[in-house]
Structure formats: structure tokens, C-alpha cells
């Protein structure tokens, strides 16, 4: 029954639309990285995380409050699972990432972004045994090396100044948490509506983050209510949180965790473009070369997925042969 439901979910939007959703999400999250660096030293990370998701929860309540109330019996039945989704998908990703941006440098943060796909693919294998095709494997490697080309500025000597600090570790923790959340989406209660799921998940996440916000208040940490800080918070609420999570949760069940993870390679690329516009940085030849390699990798992972499904039509879940019968939602 769960697999039939999963197939129905996948048929709601075409594959290419789901992929576009993921690209839009990548744009939003790339902007969030830039905004997070702008907020560094101005808005405490605990406060930024809590305030961001408090208002996101209000947004979801505005459009999904009625559905959530109608399905309150499902929320109560699955509250432990919803708390886990809120922890790994919101708290475990947002808080470490914002804390990490207080300490890590730009080249390190970009490299950590590149590792996001590896976390997702590896976590999917460890948690579910999900595999990827040879063509997709090549695409993943191309995406990784394309990003390395950019962050190293096509100069291996840059590695001489590379070091791991607490900021790098915290950013990695955030990406691992996001990988767990992405894989967990296949276990989302199939009878629960999308808005009810997201609304309840964000409410639980806000409750989990409330003690961290209290810590900031007790320590007297605050921020100026000026235009720049308010704009950063507003962007963080609307695009990388509210809109991106809606699109991500719609797209992942259609394309699978591996393909969804591949789009994370776009984040550092888009971040470079936004840095040019917002921070006055310039695009160099190695940027263009890296973008070309990464987009080639994105195409290989995407086309490899569709080819695998076409060659193995028997699984109703849309997974490659060997994963048939697994719950995928």
C-alpha cells in the first residue's frame, strides 16, 4: 500500500519540473550562504536560527494551519517522527551552519558545500542500501572536481593555506544532518498532507530551538534592528526556508535522494555569482571552467537516473532495479 501511494506521489509533478524545483532551491540556499556571511558578527547565530524559523512556522501556519488541525490525529500519532524531521531537517542543519559561518573562511565553506552531495549519497547507502548507476557516479565525481576547481582557483598551491577549524566541522555537521533528513523523506507518513507535514515539522523545530534563543537572551546577545539585518532575516525566512522547503519536499520523492543531492553542487557556483553582484567580487576563467564541469555532472546524474528507470521498468517506486518494494516517499 505504501509503495502504491509513493507512485501516486511521484506522478503529481513531472521529473523535469521536480528538477527545476531543486535548482530554484539551490539558488535560494546559495543566497542564504551569502546572507549568513553578511550576518556574521551582526546577528547571533542562535537568534538568527530561532527568529528565522519562528516566522517560517507562522508562514506555514497561514497556509497549512487548517490542514494541520484537520490532521492533528496524525500529528499526535507520528509526533516522534516529526520531531526527528524537525531536528535533522531544520535544527541540525541551520544552527551548526550559522555557527560555522562565524568561524570558517569562504574557500572552506565552499568546499563544505561541495561535499553535501557525498553526504547524501553516502547516507542513503548506509540507511537504505540505495545505489546509483555508473553514469551517475561519473556525474557525482565531475560535480565534486568541478567545485574543487573553483575553490582552489585552479591553483593547487591554495591547499598550502587550507586548514580545518571549528567552523568547518560545524558546517559539515549541518550537511550531515541535512543528508539524514533528505533520506528520511521516504519515511514521511504517506497519509499526511504536505502542508500539515511541513507546518508540524517547523513548529517542533522552533520548540527545539527555543532554549538556544533563551541562551542568547540570558547572555545579553542581541542585534541592531537596522535595514540590513532585517533584510537578511526576511530573506532567510522567505526563500531558503519557506519556499525552498516546499519545493525540496515536492521534488525529492520524484527524483530520489541521489539526484536531489547532486543539485547541491550548484550552490557554491550560484554563490560565486551572487558574490559578484552583492559583494563586488569578480568571475575568473576558473569559475567558468568549474561551472561547465559541474553542469555536465548535473546532466549525467539526471539523465543517468531516467535511463536506469527505463531499463528496469519493473520497480513501481521509480528506483533502479534492486530497490523495488522499498518505501520511497
Secondary structure, DSSP 8 states (H G I E B T S, - for coil): -HHHHHHHHHTTS-HHHHHHHHHHHHHHHHHHHHHHHHHTTTS-HHHHHHHHHHHHHHHHHHHHHHHHHHTHHHHHHTHHHHHHHHIIIIIHHHHHHHHHTTT--HHHHHHHHHTHHHHHHHHHHHHH-----HHHHHHHHHHHHHHHHHHTTT-GGGGGG----HHHHHHHHHHHHHHHHHHHGGGS-TTS-HHHHHHHHHHHHHHHHHHHHHHHHHTT------HHHHHHHHHHHIIIIIIHHHHHHHHHHHH-HHHHHHTTHHHHHHHHHHHHHHH-----HHHHHHHHHHHHHHHHHHHHHHHHHHH-TT-TTS--TT-TTS---
